[in-house]
Amino acid sequence: MGTSNSDFRTAILLLLAILFMLQSSAQSGKLPTATRTKIDEAVARFSAQTSSPGIAVAVVENGEFAWAAGYGMADIENFVPATSQTLFRLASLAKPITAIAAMQLWEQGSLDLDAPIQKYCPAFPGPSFPDKGAVITTRELLGHLGGIRFYRDGPSGEPELNNTTHFSDPIAGGLSFFKNDALVAPPGTHFHYSTQGYSLVGCAIATASGEPYVDYVRRHILIPAGMAVTDVDDRIAVIQHRTRFYHKDASGKVVNAEYLDSSYKIPGGGWLSSAADVARFEVALLAGKLVKPATLTLMSTPLKPSDGSEDNYGLGWVARKVAGAEAISHNGGQHGTSTAILLVPARRAGIVVLINMDGVDSGGLAEELAKMVIAAD
């Protein structure tokens, strides 16, 4: 006999009631009890409304890692609870990480943000896509102004959204999908969100640093920030504490998400991490350990497309306001995941939300929780 969506929601609520007492807190005592209670209640409401199987949340307060917890299930079939250390797909939260790597090299003078990308990535463009007078820069790619297309899916090209091919070289693999294709707009003229463009940024990072993109990120971001469990989303490898990935079908039933091998887009959407680790990334940013505060401010400043269109995207971050305070954020979504990172630098506060189901409003939940944390200051 099948299980109705309402039955599933009821089961999740009952499970959450139990797991609230058993939730894994990576660090206790730094977040007021009243705030934690409000967060618990908000997550329970969100889970009931969206049927999200597993959610992990982390909070940064006063520039310090304050608290993290998991709710619901990382694996429904095997009844494995989600914890603060459960590894979720970060999806596009990879973009701020990659952008920070690029800006580190810019601070060192190793990467010219305004040089043609071919200086660092001579494999682009491909033979059927000559320059055509278009100069694309790393700065434009970081701000989605490079004119690189988004995913293409269907009989005319590789099934990028549902890629099943595993690439040992994420940069070469990523470029192979789009390097021969024409631009969708002249560089600098129009905001066109492109995970593909971040493969070019990864290429620039590798050349400017003299080491593979993944190795550079590990040595210069993950290790300094204390992100000990963050790893690439390798579907072949056995990775402890990795969640299962879920999707809600048209009938509202929670099912396993379609298979995806994201090895072709690691710089723009191919990392795994925990809520606690992403919070440590926020702490390192607020402390100026990864880039200078002035550089983070530069990254938070929206670029201006020459066509005059509105744009709130800077260099790997979205500029916004939360409860009247200046904030930066990024959301992510792909097969089996919905994610959000949100920082309020002036309040030295941050929120991380990771969910093991696609198509739900992780950003909205992050903003709701951020308002609670700011109000408690």
One Martini backbone bead per residue (centre of mass of N, CA, C, O) as a GRO file, in nm:
protein
  377
    1MET     BB    1   0.097   0.035   0.022
    2GLY     BB    2   0.072   0.356  -0.005
    3THR     BB    3   0.195   0.684   0.074
    4SER     BB    4   0.094   0.969   0.170
    5ASN     BB    5   0.177   1.295   0.200
    6SER     BB    6   0.043   1.338   0.480
    7ASP     BB    7   0.179   1.098   0.614
    8PHE     BB    8   0.464   1.196   0.577
    9ARG     BB    9   0.439   1.457   0.739
   10THR     BB   10   0.364   1.324   1.003
   11ALA     BB   11   0.620   1.155   1.029
   12ILE     BB   12   0.818   1.391   1.030
   13LEU     BB   13   0.710   1.534   1.282
   14LEU     BB   14   0.763   1.299   1.474
   15LEU     BB   15   1.063   1.278   1.416
   16LEU     BB   16   1.142   1.564   1.498
   17ALA     BB   17   1.059   1.545   1.793
   18ILE     BB   18   1.289   1.343   1.847
   19LEU     BB   19   1.539   1.490   1.713
   20PHE     BB   20   1.544   1.742   1.892
   21MET     BB   21   1.666   1.563   2.134
   22LEU     BB   22   1.909   1.431   1.921
   23GLN     BB   23   2.064   1.649   1.818
   24SER     BB   24   2.358   1.754   1.651
   25SER     BB   25   2.591   1.949   1.828
   26ALA     BB   26   2.890   2.099   1.755
   27GLN     BB   27   2.810   2.355   1.949
   28SER     BB   28   2.750   2.460   2.268
   29GLY     BB   29   2.629   2.766   2.439
   30LYS     BB   30   2.626   3.013   2.197
   31LEU     BB   31   2.314   2.985   2.179
   32PRO     BB   32   2.028   3.081   2.254
   33THR     BB   33   1.763   2.901   2.351
   34ALA     BB   34   1.539   3.071   2.216
   35THR     BB   35   1.661   3.055   1.932
   36ARG     BB   36   1.667   2.751   1.901
   37THR     BB   37   1.362   2.713   1.927
   38LYS     BB   38   1.285   2.880   1.678
   39ILE     BB   39   1.439   2.708   1.477
   40ASP     BB   40   1.300   2.441   1.527
   41GLU     BB   41   1.017   2.545   1.445
   42ALA     BB   42   1.088   2.639   1.156
   43VAL     BB   43   1.186   2.365   1.050
   44ALA     BB   44   0.926   2.205   1.105
   45ARG     BB   45   0.747   2.370   0.918
   46PHE     BB   46   0.910   2.336   0.660
   47SER     BB   47   0.900   2.027   0.647
   48ALA     BB   48   0.589   2.000   0.639
   49GLN     BB   49   0.546   2.181   0.377
   50THR     BB   50   0.786   2.016   0.187
   51SER     BB   51   0.896   1.721   0.268
   52SER     BB   52   1.169   1.730   0.394
   53PRO     BB   53   1.382   1.496   0.504
   54GLY     BB   54   1.659   1.678   0.529
   55ILE     BB   55   1.819   1.903   0.774
   56ALA     BB   56   2.074   2.160   0.792
   57VAL     BB   57   2.208   2.378   1.052
   58ALA     BB   58   2.387   2.697   1.082
   59VAL     BB   59   2.558   2.924   1.320
   60VAL     BB   60   2.669   3.263   1.322
   61GLU     BB   61   2.812   3.449   1.605
   62ASN     BB   62   3.024   3.691   1.659
   63GLY     BB   63   3.223   3.533   1.450
   64GLU     BB   64   3.115   3.249   1.553
   65PHE     BB   65   3.073   2.928   1.615
   66ALA     BB   66   2.758   2.834   1.758
   67TRP     BB   67   2.577   2.625   1.569
   68ALA     BB   68   2.456   2.280   1.498
   69ALA     BB   69   2.208   2.085   1.300
   70GLY     BB   70   1.996   1.802   1.263
   71TYR     BB   71   1.711   1.697   1.055
   72GLY     BB   72   1.587   1.411   1.013
   73MET     BB   73   1.677   1.251   0.698
   74ALA     BB   74   1.941   1.111   0.512
   75ASP     BB   75   1.796   0.809   0.520
   76ILE     BB   76   1.503   0.658   0.482
   77GLU     BB   77   1.547   0.351   0.429
   78ASN     BB   78   1.778   0.338   0.683
   79PHE     BB   79   1.730   0.538   0.916
   80VAL     BB   80   1.915   0.811   0.883
   81PRO     BB   81   2.015   1.070   1.041
   82ALA     BB   82   2.051   1.400   1.049
   83THR     BB   83   2.340   1.609   1.074
   84SER     BB   84   2.597   1.840   1.107
   85GLN     BB   85   2.783   1.608   0.931
   86THR     BB   86   2.628   1.591   0.693
   87LEU     BB   87   2.650   1.533   0.345
   88PHE     BB   88   2.595   1.775   0.101
   89ARG     BB   89   2.503   1.923  -0.165
   90LEU     BB   90   2.595   2.251  -0.266
   91ALA     BB   91   2.613   2.336  -0.539
   92SER     BB   92   2.627   2.687  -0.575
   93LEU     BB   93   2.820   2.717  -0.322
   94ALA     BB   94   3.077   2.686  -0.498
   95LYS     BB   95   3.108   2.978  -0.604
   96PRO     BB   96   3.220   3.129  -0.353
   97ILE     BB   97   3.466   2.947  -0.328
   98THR     BB   98   3.588   3.004  -0.607
   99ALA     BB   99   3.598   3.312  -0.576
  100ILE     BB  100   3.795   3.317  -0.340
  101ALA     BB  101   4.026   3.184  -0.489
  102ALA     BB  102   4.056   3.402  -0.706
  103MET     BB  103   4.103   3.644  -0.501
  104GLN     BB  104   4.363   3.545  -0.382
  105LEU     BB  105   4.525   3.563  -0.650
  106TRP     BB  106   4.473   3.863  -0.688
  107GLU     BB  107   4.614   3.961  -0.428
  108GLN     BB  108   4.897   3.826  -0.534
  109GLY     BB  109   4.913   3.879  -0.862
  110SER     BB  110   4.828   3.601  -1.035
  111LEU     BB  111   4.537   3.736  -1.111
  112ASP     BB  112   4.376   3.880  -1.384
  113LEU     BB  113   4.054   3.986  -1.408
  114ASP     BB  114   4.103   4.158  -1.707
  115ALA     BB  115   4.196   3.928  -1.860
  116PRO     BB  116   4.198   3.712  -2.082
  117ILE     BB  117   4.109   3.383  -2.041
  118GLN     BB  118   4.330   3.266  -2.240
  119LYS     BB  119   4.576   3.311  -2.054
  120TYR     BB  120   4.465   3.054  -1.866
  121CYS     BB  121   4.266   2.921  -2.112
  122PRO     BB  122   4.356   2.800  -2.416
  123ALA     BB  123   4.112   2.587  -2.464
  124PHE     BB  124   3.969   2.867  -2.484
  125PRO     BB  125   3.832   2.832  -2.745
  126GLY     BB  126   3.723   2.643  -2.975
  127PRO     BB  127   3.744   2.573  -3.312
  128SER     BB  128   3.420   2.668  -3.353
  129PHE     BB  129   3.516   2.927  -3.145
  130PRO     BB  130   3.614   3.201  -3.213
  131ASP     BB  131   3.661   3.507  -3.086
  132LYS     BB  132   3.505   3.748  -3.236
  133GLY     BB  133   3.618   3.994  -3.048
  134ALA     BB  134   3.583   3.848  -2.767
  135VAL     BB  135   3.634   3.949  -2.432
  136ILE     BB  136   3.696   3.739  -2.157
  137THR     BB  137   3.669   3.758  -1.808
  138THR     BB  138   3.688   3.676  -1.482
  139ARG     BB  139   3.503   3.892  -1.377
  140GLU     BB  140   3.263   3.821  -1.561
  141LEU     BB  141   3.234   3.525  -1.472
  142LEU     BB  142   3.178   3.580  -1.168
  143GLY     BB  143   2.914   3.774  -1.273
  144HIS     BB  144   2.765   3.659  -1.531
  145LEU     BB  145   2.907   3.834  -1.805
  146GLY     BB  146   3.039   3.626  -2.036
  147GLY     BB  147   2.816   3.465  -2.226
  148ILE     BB  148   2.766   3.198  -2.104
  149ARG     BB  149   2.598   2.935  -2.105
  150PHE     BB  150   2.385   2.725  -2.001
  151TYR     BB  151   2.230   2.461  -1.994
  152ARG     BB  152   2.207   2.167  -2.202
  153ASP     BB  153   1.917   1.977  -2.323
  154GLY     BB  154   1.928   1.713  -2.551
  155PRO     BB  155   1.972   1.610  -2.883
  156SER     BB  156   2.196   1.853  -2.944
  157GLY     BB  157   2.327   1.739  -2.670
  158GLU     BB  158   2.441   1.699  -2.382
  159PRO     BB  159   2.311   1.576  -2.071
  160GLU     BB  160   2.379   1.789  -1.829
  161LEU     BB  161   2.164   1.765  -1.599
  162ASN     BB  162   2.211   1.423  -1.644
  163ASN     BB  163   2.492   1.343  -1.591
  164THR     BB  164   2.697   1.019  -1.620
  165THR     BB  165   2.976   1.119  -1.662
  166HIS     BB  166   3.311   1.060  -1.571
  167PHE     BB  167   3.561   1.295  -1.454
  168SER     BB  168   3.897   1.333  -1.374
  169ASP     BB  169   3.876   1.620  -1.524
  170PRO     BB  170   3.686   1.892  -1.451
  171ILE     BB  171   3.780   2.099  -1.661
  172ALA     BB  172   3.787   1.946  -1.928
  173GLY     BB  173   3.502   1.834  -1.897
  174GLY     BB  174   3.352   2.105  -1.884
  175LEU     BB  175   3.452   2.233  -2.156
  176SER     BB  176   3.335   2.011  -2.353
  177PHE     BB  177   3.033   2.126  -2.352
  178PHE     BB  178   3.101   2.463  -2.455
  179LYS     BB  179   3.361   2.566  -2.623
  180ASN     BB  180   3.199   2.565  -2.922
  181ASP     BB  181   3.006   2.785  -2.832
  182ALA     BB  182   2.822   3.043  -2.847
  183LEU     BB  183   2.732   3.329  -2.740
  184VAL     BB  184   2.452   3.491  -2.575
  185ALA     BB  185   2.644   3.745  -2.520
  186PRO     BB  186   2.813   4.005  -2.481
  187PRO     BB  187   3.050   4.090  -2.289
  188GLY     BB  188   2.908   4.285  -2.017
  189THR     BB  189   2.588   4.324  -2.097
  190HIS     BB  190   2.465   4.049  -1.954
  191PHE     BB  191   2.291   3.865  -1.732
  192HIS     BB  192   2.406   3.510  -1.725
  193TYR     BB  193   2.361   3.233  -1.580
  194SER     BB  194   2.673   3.024  -1.521
  195THR     BB  195   2.826   2.734  -1.447
  196GLN     BB  196   3.019   2.705  -1.684
  197GLY     BB  197   3.190   2.963  -1.628
  198TYR     BB  198   3.329   2.831  -1.368
  199SER     BB  199   3.519   2.647  -1.524
  200LEU     BB  200   3.698   2.882  -1.617
  201VAL     BB  201   3.781   2.973  -1.338
  202GLY     BB  202   3.917   2.707  -1.263
  203CYS     BB  203   4.128   2.729  -1.487
  204ALA     BB  204   4.259   2.993  -1.383
  205ILE     BB  205   4.343   2.885  -1.107
  206ALA     BB  206   4.531   2.660  -1.203
  207THR     BB  207   4.731   2.840  -1.363
  208ALA     BB  208   4.797   3.065  -1.148
  209SER     BB  209   4.890   2.839  -0.922
  210GLY     BB  210   5.003   2.547  -1.040
  211GLU     BB  211   4.734   2.384  -0.964
  212PRO     BB  212   4.483   2.211  -0.911
  213TYR     BB  213   4.186   2.319  -0.823
  214VAL     BB  214   4.124   2.124  -0.586
  215ASP     BB  215   4.397   2.156  -0.442
  216TYR     BB  216   4.380   2.457  -0.391
  217VAL     BB  217   4.124   2.461  -0.221
  218ARG     BB  218   4.225   2.279   0.003
  219ARG     BB  219   4.485   2.450   0.089
  220HIS     BB  220   4.337   2.764   0.085
  221ILE     BB  221   4.045   2.687   0.233
  222LEU     BB  222   3.975   2.429   0.390
  223ILE     BB  223   4.211   2.421   0.592
  224PRO     BB  224   4.205   2.716   0.710
  225ALA     BB  225   3.882   2.677   0.788
  226GLY     BB  226   3.823   2.372   0.891
  227MET     BB  227   3.717   2.178   0.638
  228ALA     BB  228   3.733   1.843   0.691
  229VAL     BB  229   3.464   1.717   0.513
  230THR     BB  230   3.514   1.842   0.254
  231ASP     BB  231   3.413   1.746  -0.087
  232VAL     BB  232   3.383   1.593  -0.361
  233ASP     BB  233   3.126   1.475  -0.585
  234ASP     BB  234   3.185   1.142  -0.580
  235ARG     BB  235   3.003   0.873  -0.710
  236ILE     BB  236   3.228   0.643  -0.674
  237ALA     BB  237   3.294   0.706  -0.404
  238VAL     BB  238   3.341   0.648  -0.063
  239ILE     BB  239   3.133   0.854   0.156
  240GLN     BB  240   3.100   0.958   0.454
  241HIS     BB  241   2.786   1.096   0.539
  242ARG     BB  242   2.626   1.075   0.290
  243THR     BB  243   2.355   1.160   0.147
  244ARG     BB  244   2.067   1.133   0.017
  245PHE     BB  245   1.864   1.190  -0.281
  246TYR     BB  246   1.578   1.409  -0.338
  247HIS     BB  247   1.231   1.405  -0.471
  248LYS     BB  248   0.932   1.567  -0.587
  249ASP     BB  249   0.671   1.477  -0.740
  250ALA     BB  250   0.373   1.556  -0.892
  251SER     BB  251   0.216   1.403  -0.642
  252GLY     BB  252   0.421   1.448  -0.374
  253LYS     BB  253   0.629   1.231  -0.384
  254VAL     BB  254   0.900   1.088  -0.234
  255VAL     BB  255   1.204   1.047  -0.417
  256ASN     BB  256   1.454   0.960  -0.594
  257ALA     BB  257   1.688   1.103  -0.750
  258GLU     BB  258   1.844   1.153  -1.011
  259TYR     BB  259   2.117   1.086  -1.170
  260LEU     BB  260   2.443   1.244  -1.084
  261ASP     BB  261   2.743   1.368  -1.239
  262SER     BB  262   2.950   1.650  -1.119
  263SER     BB  263   3.254   1.639  -1.250
  264TYR     BB  264   3.198   1.890  -1.469
  265LYS     BB  265   3.123   2.117  -1.204
  266ILE     BB  266   3.287   2.190  -0.943
  267PRO     BB  267   3.324   2.510  -0.936
  268GLY     BB  268   2.981   2.545  -0.964
  269GLY     BB  269   2.862   2.222  -0.855
  270GLY     BB  270   3.081   1.980  -0.685
  271TRP     BB  271   3.025   1.986  -0.372
  272LEU     BB  272   3.073   1.866  -0.040
  273SER     BB  273   2.891   1.929   0.278
  274SER     BB  274   2.851   2.075   0.584
  275ALA     BB  275   2.716   2.294   0.795
  276ALA     BB  276   2.966   2.329   0.975
  277ASP     BB  277   3.172   2.386   0.747
  278VAL     BB  278   3.032   2.635   0.621
  279ALA     BB  279   3.050   2.800   0.882
  280ARG     BB  280   3.363   2.808   0.881
  281PHE     BB  281   3.376   2.975   0.627
  282GLU     BB  282   3.239   3.222   0.747
  283VAL     BB  283   3.439   3.274   0.975
  284ALA     BB  284   3.689   3.314   0.793
  285LEU     BB  285   3.575   3.561   0.646
  286LEU     BB  286   3.522   3.746   0.897
  287ALA     BB  287   3.843   3.716   0.982
  288GLY     BB  288   4.032   3.733   0.716
  289LYS     BB  289   4.168   3.440   0.624
  290LEU     BB  290   4.113   3.441   0.299
  291VAL     BB  291   4.034   3.746   0.279
  292LYS     BB  292   4.008   4.059   0.267
  293PRO     BB  293   3.769   4.274   0.358
  294ALA     BB  294   3.788   4.445   0.096
  295THR     BB  295   3.739   4.204  -0.094
  296LEU     BB  296   3.459   4.126   0.008
  297THR     BB  297   3.335   4.396  -0.069
  298LEU     BB  298   3.390   4.374  -0.369
  299MET     BB  299   3.222   4.107  -0.402
  300SER     BB  300   2.948   4.263  -0.295
  301THR     BB  301   2.954   4.426  -0.558
  302PRO     BB  302   2.772   4.501  -0.804
  303LEU     BB  303   2.745   4.466  -1.122
  304LYS     BB  304   2.734   4.640  -1.455
  305PRO     BB  305   2.554   4.615  -1.706
  306SER     BB  306   2.555   4.775  -2.020
  307ASP     BB  307   2.227   4.748  -2.060
  308GLY     BB  308   2.099   4.845  -1.762
  309SER     BB  309   2.040   4.619  -1.593
  310GLU     BB  310   1.957   4.451  -1.326
  311ASP     BB  311   2.203   4.388  -1.050
  312ASN     BB  312   2.307   4.175  -0.750
  313TYR     BB  313   2.581   4.068  -0.868
  314GLY     BB  314   2.895   3.990  -0.808
  315LEU     BB  315   3.168   3.793  -0.683
  316GLY     BB  316   2.988   3.516  -0.593
  317TRP     BB  317   2.762   3.725  -0.492
  318VAL     BB  318   2.468   3.833  -0.326
  319ALA     BB  319   2.312   4.131  -0.285
  320ARG     BB  320   2.149   4.236   0.027
  321LYS     BB  321   1.871   4.244   0.260
  322VAL     BB  322   1.843   4.195   0.627
  323ALA     BB  323   1.675   4.359   0.840
  324GLY     BB  324   1.837   4.623   0.707
  325ALA     BB  325   2.089   4.459   0.637
  326GLU     BB  326   2.376   4.392   0.500
  327ALA     BB  327   2.409   4.128   0.253
  328ILE     BB  328   2.519   3.792   0.170
  329SER     BB  329   2.458   3.540  -0.092
  330HIS     BB  330   2.365   3.186  -0.166
  331ASN     BB  331   2.218   2.960  -0.382
  332GLY     BB  332   2.111   2.607  -0.426
  333GLY     BB  333   2.048   2.364  -0.708
  334GLN     BB  334   1.992   2.009  -0.741
  335HIS     BB  335   2.006   1.698  -0.735
  336GLY     BB  336   1.900   1.651  -0.409
  337THR     BB  337   1.918   1.983  -0.359
  338SER     BB  338   1.910   2.259  -0.108
  339THR     BB  339   2.074   2.582  -0.068
  340ALA     BB  340   2.234   2.809   0.188
  341ILE     BB  341   2.407   3.126   0.214
  342LEU     BB  342   2.450   3.370   0.490
  343LEU     BB  343   2.569   3.712   0.530
  344VAL     BB  344   2.634   3.960   0.808
  345PRO     BB  345   2.902   4.141   0.855
  346ALA     BB  346   2.821   4.374   1.059
  347ARG     BB  347   2.702   4.130   1.259
  348ARG     BB  348   2.864   3.865   1.248
  349ALA     BB  349   2.668   3.679   1.066
  350GLY     BB  350   2.529   3.337   1.003
  351ILE     BB  351   2.389   3.105   0.752
  352VAL     BB  352   2.298   2.752   0.715
  353VAL     BB  353   2.137   2.556   0.445
  354LEU     BB  354   2.061   2.200   0.419
  355ILE     BB  355   1.901   1.994   0.160
  356ASN     BB  356   1.785   1.658   0.040
  357MET     BB  357   1.609   1.847  -0.169
  358ASP     BB  358   1.463   1.958  -0.440
  359GLY     BB  359   1.270   2.257  -0.488
  360VAL     BB  360   1.339   2.433  -0.231
  361ASP     BB  361   1.340   2.718   0.003
  362SER     BB  362   1.635   2.780   0.138
  363GLY     BB  363   1.654   3.091   0.135
  364GLY     BB  364   1.402   3.152   0.304
  365LEU     BB  365   1.498   3.004   0.558
  366ALA     BB  366   1.760   3.163   0.602
  367GLU     BB  367   1.625   3.439   0.645
  368GLU     BB  368   1.450   3.365   0.885
  369LEU     BB  369   1.692   3.284   1.069
  370ALA     BB  370   1.854   3.548   1.052
  371LYS     BB  371   1.645   3.724   1.198
  372MET     BB  372   1.667   3.576   1.467
  373VAL     BB  373   1.967   3.630   1.522
  374ILE     BB  374   1.963   3.938   1.504
  375ALA     BB  375   1.741   3.983   1.727
  376ALA     BB  376   1.934   3.845   1.958
  377ASP     BB  377   2.169   4.070   1.979
   0.00000   0.00000   0.00000
